Amino acid sequence: MAYSAFSVSFLNIFVARDAGLFKKHGIDVELIQMAGPLPIAALASGEIDYLTGYTTGIVATGQGAPLKGIMISLRKPPFYLIAEPSIQRSSDLTGKRIGIDRIGSLQHLVARLLLKAKGADPEKAIFTQTGSVSNTVTSLGQGAVSAAILSGPHNVIMAQKGFRQIGAADELPMQFPTSGLVVSETKLRSDATRIKSVIRVMLDAAAFCRKERSWVVNYVKDRWKLEQKTADTVYDQWLSILTHDGKISVRDMQEYFDLAYSQKQIPAPINVAAVTDYSLLDQVLAGK
């Protein structure tokens, strides 16, 4: 199972592994950190079985990748536009550098949408590709960029240091997927029983994260080396965007991807209904 970064975007997956939920369902999981286009090729070729970067997978289908999205963990990404203290509002970022993990990534899309939603022109910002979460944090801290897209816990930590939160993905009007499960069409046809077991793990992990607040907050605190108050805030922010049944409506997702394409933020249009298959998730939710 591939994930793109050591980020709270994938907290439920780390919890599922470390709280023994995969083992409970008889699954021996290997989590592999893979960024950029690598996991798409690995998934299509069968080198990995699941991609957890949902938007990455769906964008790739618009360019012909034989993949299907089958479950969504977060209805919006836990992304925050954090700026140096001198930046008062989004318009102050005109002509300034904004750090993101990768050009064309979900972070890039969110940054552009946030600027536009707040009345700034994303075409007049300079997006700088950092390659990783740690590089982005370092770039912002050292002044190499004036703002950056950060996820928890880094947004909370930087705010505590005096940096300013300009916007959050949760402010955007549409719902759009971030982490979840994407599989190859071949695997979907041939391995339904195992896929349903993995879906059960993900649903169990979501329920566990809601019920076992103290356990999860302490996990966040230990894994990211945080103070208690910071861990509490990171947990609360993350929990607020967790889906209840593993879904976002196809209509809502279509609205997001149509907007992203119309603003030239993704390279090809996407027919969300054609690349989304909730049938196995629906079976699991029905107790089958």
TORMAR-984278 format. One record per residue (C-alpha): residue in three letters; y, x, z. Coordinates in nm, 4 decimals. Layout:
N
 res       c2       c1       c3
 ALA        Y        X        Z
...
# end
This chain:
288
 res       c2       c1       c3
 MET   0.0000   0.0000   0.0000
 ALA   0.3272   0.1561  -0.1138
 TYR   0.6631   0.1259   0.0594
 SER   0.9858   0.2900  -0.0497
 ALA   1.1446   0.4180   0.2741
 PHE   1.1045   0.4469   0.6498
 SER   1.3271   0.1447   0.6964
 VAL   1.3246  -0.1776   0.8958
 SER   1.2925  -0.3501   0.5576
 PHE   0.9222  -0.2776   0.6065
 LEU   0.9051  -0.3255   0.9843
 ASN   0.6415  -0.5979   0.9627
 ILE   0.4141  -0.3685   0.7630
 PHE   0.4442  -0.0832   1.0137
 VAL   0.3839  -0.3290   1.2992
 ALA   0.0795  -0.4735   1.1217
 ARG  -0.0720  -0.1277   1.1036
 ASP   0.0215  -0.0031   1.4505
 ALA  -0.0502  -0.3286   1.6362
 GLY  -0.3995  -0.3335   1.4843
 LEU  -0.3523  -0.6417   1.2676
 PHE  -0.5031  -0.4854   0.9557
 LYS  -0.8078  -0.3789   1.1564
 LYS  -0.8340  -0.7296   1.3042
 HIS  -0.8905  -0.8564   0.9503
 GLY  -1.1307  -0.5767   0.8582
 ILE  -0.8884  -0.3817   0.6419
 ASP  -0.8432  -0.0045   0.6546
 VAL  -0.4887   0.0374   0.5241
 GLU  -0.3179   0.3481   0.3918
 LEU   0.0599   0.3207   0.3758
 ILE   0.2128   0.5551   0.1196
 GLN   0.5846   0.6225   0.0859
 MET   0.6755   0.6146  -0.2843
 ALA   1.0245   0.5721  -0.4260
 GLY   1.1764   0.5143  -0.7668
 PRO   0.9549   0.4179  -1.0631
 LEU   0.6419   0.5893  -0.9286
 PRO   0.4873   0.2912  -0.7466
 ILE   0.5225   0.0677  -1.0545
 ALA   0.3108   0.3013  -1.2633
 ALA   0.0679   0.3526  -0.9732
 LEU   0.0268  -0.0229  -0.9232
 ALA  -0.0228  -0.0980  -1.2914
 SER  -0.2858   0.1768  -1.3186
 GLY  -0.4732   0.0753  -1.0033
 GLU  -0.3891   0.3906  -0.8081
 ILE  -0.2375   0.1695  -0.5370
 ASP  -0.3285  -0.1912  -0.4599
 TYR  -0.0060  -0.3394  -0.3232
 LEU   0.3642  -0.2770  -0.3676
 THR   0.5851  -0.3955  -0.0817
 GLY   0.9179  -0.3442  -0.2633
 TYR   0.9326  -0.6967  -0.4055
 THR   1.2502  -0.6751  -0.6134
 THR   1.1433  -0.3392  -0.7580
 GLY   0.8209  -0.4986  -0.8807
 ILE   0.9842  -0.8105  -1.0217
 VAL   1.2535  -0.6139  -1.2064
 ALA   0.9752  -0.4068  -1.3648
 THR   0.8083  -0.7237  -1.4997
 GLY   1.1215  -0.7869  -1.7046
 GLN   1.0400  -0.4647  -1.8864
 GLY   0.6767  -0.5576  -1.9456
 ALA   0.4949  -0.4363  -1.6323
 PRO   0.1823  -0.6562  -1.5820
 LEU   0.2584  -0.7509  -1.2206
 LYS   0.2913  -1.0674  -1.0110
 GLY   0.4821  -1.1336  -0.6918
 ILE   0.2599  -1.3187  -0.4451
 MET   0.4441  -1.3215  -0.1110
 ILE   0.7916  -1.2503   0.0294
 SER   0.8577  -1.1170   0.3789
 LEU   1.2381  -1.1059   0.3897
 ARG   1.4652  -1.3679   0.2299
 LYS   1.7480  -1.1133   0.2095
 PRO   1.7474  -0.7348   0.2539
 PRO   1.8757  -0.5922   0.5850
 PHE   2.1511  -0.4082   0.3982
 TYR   2.5042  -0.3452   0.5226
 LEU   2.8045  -0.1898   0.3498
 ILE   2.9325   0.0637   0.6040
 ALA   3.2560   0.2569   0.5424
 GLU   3.4503   0.5376   0.7011
 PRO   3.7051   0.4172   0.9593
 SER   4.0028   0.4473   0.7210
 ILE   3.8571   0.1797   0.4920
 GLN   3.9934  -0.1584   0.6043
 ARG   3.8592  -0.3877   0.3320
 SER   3.6439  -0.3837   0.0197
 SER   3.9428  -0.3353  -0.2122
 ASP   4.0090  -0.0008  -0.0440
 LEU   3.6900   0.1246  -0.2096
 THR   3.8461   0.1181  -0.5574
 GLY   3.7915   0.4633  -0.7060
 LYS   3.5898   0.5734  -0.4002
 ARG   3.2301   0.6910  -0.3814
 ILE   2.9650   0.4560  -0.2395
 GLY   2.6283   0.6030  -0.1433
 ILE   2.3095   0.4220  -0.2484
 ASP   1.9491   0.5349  -0.2668
 ARG   1.9100   0.5018  -0.6439
 ILE   2.1072   0.3735  -0.9419
 GLY   1.9558   0.0397  -1.0435
 SER   1.7859  -0.0174  -0.7078
 LEU   1.8148  -0.3224  -0.4828
 GLN   2.0757  -0.1330  -0.2786
 HIS   2.2802  -0.0840  -0.5943
 LEU   2.2562  -0.4540  -0.6820
 VAL   2.3563  -0.5621  -0.3317
 ALA   2.6506  -0.3227  -0.3211
 ARG   2.7868  -0.4582  -0.6485
 LEU   2.7370  -0.8206  -0.5442
 LEU   2.9059  -0.7623  -0.2085
 LEU   3.2097  -0.6001  -0.3677
 LYS   3.2423  -0.8832  -0.6191
 ALA   3.1956  -1.1521  -0.3503
 LYS   3.4764  -0.9956  -0.1473
 GLY   3.7188  -0.9814  -0.4372
 ALA   3.6755  -0.6164  -0.5373
 ASP   3.5749  -0.4916  -0.8824
 PRO   3.2392  -0.3103  -0.8653
 GLU   3.3200  -0.1404  -1.1971
 LYS   3.5996   0.0482  -1.0220
 ALA   3.3762   0.1951  -0.7520
 ILE   3.1766   0.5143  -0.8034
 PHE   2.8122   0.4751  -0.7048
 THR   2.6478   0.7964  -0.5897
 GLN   2.2699   0.8259  -0.5889
 THR   2.1458   1.0028  -0.2758
 GLY   1.7690   0.9722  -0.3168
 SER   1.6830   0.8790   0.0416
 VAL   1.7994   0.7014   0.3562
 SER   1.8545   1.0279   0.5432
 ASN   2.0616   1.1712   0.2573
 THR   2.2761   0.8567   0.2489
 VAL   2.3449   0.8727   0.6229
 THR   2.4286   1.2427   0.6005
 SER   2.6597   1.1873   0.3015
 LEU   2.8535   0.9175   0.4862
 GLY   2.8703   1.1156   0.8086
 GLN   3.0016   1.4250   0.6307
 GLY   3.2545   1.2370   0.4170
 ALA   3.0831   1.3049   0.0846
 VAL   3.1001   0.9286   0.0239
 SER   3.3543   0.6788   0.1569
 ALA   3.0983   0.4053   0.2145
 ALA   2.7261   0.3490   0.1849
 ILE   2.4607   0.0817   0.1857
 LEU   2.2627   0.1254   0.5071
 SER   1.9800  -0.0686   0.6684
 GLY   1.8807  -0.0824   1.0324
 PRO   1.9014   0.1102   1.2518
 HIS   2.1492   0.3302   1.0643
 ASN   2.4128   0.0585   1.0202
 VAL   2.4177  -0.0044   1.3965
 ILE   2.4278   0.3657   1.4829
 MET   2.7134   0.4386   1.2420
 ALA   2.9103   0.1375   1.3683
 GLN   2.8740   0.2739   1.7211
 LYS   3.0249   0.5994   1.5938
 GLY   3.3359   0.4193   1.4709
 PHE   3.2412   0.3467   1.1106
 ARG   3.3370   0.0026   0.9802
 GLN   3.1062  -0.2715   0.8504
 ILE   3.2640  -0.4123   0.5347
 GLY   2.9889  -0.6582   0.4454
 ALA   2.6260  -0.7599   0.4850
 ALA   2.3699  -0.8888   0.2358
 ASP   2.3212  -1.1922   0.4592
 GLU   2.6772  -1.3008   0.3682
 LEU   2.5832  -1.3477   0.0030
 PRO   2.5244  -1.7123  -0.0921
 MET   2.1910  -1.6725  -0.2650
 GLN   1.8496  -1.5882  -0.1262
 PHE   1.6717  -1.2977  -0.2888
 PRO   1.3577  -1.1029  -0.2054
 THR   1.3317  -0.7534  -0.0687
 SER   0.9957  -0.6714   0.0907
 GLY   0.6771  -0.8649   0.0272
 LEU   0.3637  -0.8200  -0.1794
 VAL   0.3384  -0.7447  -0.5515
 VAL   0.0022  -0.6875  -0.7211
 SER  -0.1220  -0.6175  -1.0705
 GLU  -0.2346  -0.9133  -1.2791
 THR  -0.5778  -0.7513  -1.3040
 LYS  -0.6187  -0.7349  -0.9264
 LEU  -0.4946  -1.0914  -0.8879
 ARG  -0.7703  -1.2125  -1.1190
 SER  -1.0504  -0.9982  -0.9757
 ASP  -0.9881  -0.9569  -0.6022
 ALA  -0.8634  -1.2904  -0.4650
 THR  -1.0692  -1.2753  -0.1449
 ARG  -0.9311  -0.9386  -0.0382
 ILE  -0.5767  -1.0328  -0.1373
 LYS  -0.5964  -1.3415   0.0846
 SER  -0.7033  -1.1194   0.3754
 VAL  -0.3937  -0.9045   0.3250
 ILE  -0.1763  -1.2169   0.3086
 ARG  -0.3250  -1.3281   0.6420
 VAL  -0.2309  -0.9905   0.7904
 MET   0.1277  -1.0310   0.6709
 LEU   0.1537  -1.3843   0.8137
 ASP   0.0025  -1.2644   1.1412
 ALA   0.2522  -0.9778   1.1517
 ALA   0.5451  -1.2169   1.1062
 ALA   0.4134  -1.4402   1.3855
 PHE   0.3535  -1.1378   1.6094
 CYS   0.7081  -1.0096   1.5507
 ARG   0.8537  -1.3479   1.6469
 LYS   0.6360  -1.3929   1.9556
 GLU   0.6205  -1.0397   2.0959
 ARG   0.9896  -0.9525   2.1128
 SER   0.9543  -0.6902   2.3875
 TRP   0.6678  -0.5137   2.2076
 VAL   0.8550  -0.5011   1.8761
 VAL   1.1887  -0.3970   2.0291
 ASN   1.0141  -0.1131   2.2145
 TYR   0.8370  -0.0174   1.8916
 VAL   1.1699  -0.0001   1.7075
 LYS   1.3201   0.1948   1.9972
 ASP   1.0368   0.4512   1.9965
 ARG   0.9861   0.4909   1.6218
 TRP   1.3562   0.5323   1.5412
 LYS   1.4502   0.7054   1.8704
 LEU   1.7117   0.4465   1.9675
 GLU   1.8836   0.3264   2.2784
 GLN   1.7705  -0.0109   2.4129
 LYS   2.0860  -0.1985   2.3085
 THR   2.0672  -0.0601   1.9547
 ALA   1.7002  -0.1535   1.9231
 ASP   1.7776  -0.5081   2.0395
 THR   2.0479  -0.5446   1.7744
 VAL   1.8278  -0.4043   1.4971
 TYR   1.5457  -0.6426   1.5919
 ASP   1.7745  -0.9483   1.6020
 GLN   1.9300  -0.8651   1.2648
 TRP   1.5877  -0.8160   1.1077
 LEU   1.4334  -1.1290   1.2592
 SER   1.7153  -1.3455   1.1211
 ILE   1.6091  -1.2708   0.7613
 LEU   1.2304  -1.3009   0.8046
 THR   1.0798  -1.5815   0.5932
 HIS   0.8877  -1.8538   0.7747
 ASP   0.6094  -1.9087   0.5198
 GLY   0.6182  -1.6018   0.2946
 LYS   0.8229  -1.7721   0.0243
 ILE   1.1588  -1.8044  -0.1410
 SER   1.1843  -2.0885  -0.3914
 VAL   1.1472  -1.9894  -0.7546
 ARG   1.4782  -2.1633  -0.8284
 ASP   1.6649  -1.9562  -0.5705
 MET   1.5127  -1.6339  -0.6991
 GLN   1.5945  -1.7283  -1.0589
 GLU   1.9583  -1.7793  -0.9610
 TYR   1.9711  -1.4293  -0.8147
 PHE   1.8020  -1.2506  -1.1052
 ASP   2.0089  -1.4437  -1.3624
 LEU   2.3255  -1.3334  -1.1836
 ALA   2.2034  -0.9742  -1.1632
 TYR   2.1274  -0.9724  -1.5371
 SER   2.4542  -1.1398  -1.6359
 GLN   2.6416  -0.8665  -1.4533
 LYS   2.4288  -0.5974  -1.6205
 GLN   2.2757  -0.4955  -1.2880
 ILE   1.9196  -0.5187  -1.4206
 PRO   1.8129  -0.4137  -1.7713
 ALA   1.6264  -0.7261  -1.8849
 PRO   1.6174  -1.0999  -1.8099
 ILE   1.3391  -1.2246  -1.5836
 ASN   1.1482  -1.5526  -1.5964
 VAL   1.0749  -1.5758  -1.2245
 ALA   0.8258  -1.8627  -1.2590
 ALA   0.6161  -1.6558  -1.4983
 VAL   0.5914  -1.3575  -1.2643
 THR   0.5521  -1.5414  -0.9307
 ASP   0.2148  -1.6719  -0.8116
 TYR   0.2036  -1.8356  -0.4687
 SER  -0.1421  -1.9897  -0.5243
 LEU  -0.3327  -1.7560  -0.2889
 LEU  -0.0579  -1.7786  -0.0269
 ASP  -0.0744  -2.1592  -0.0481
 GLN  -0.4504  -2.1445   0.0050
 VAL  -0.4094  -1.9282   0.3146
 LEU  -0.1350  -2.1543   0.4530
 ALA  -0.3701  -2.4502   0.4005
 GLY  -0.6402  -2.2714   0.6004
 LYS  -0.8602  -2.1939   0.3017
# end
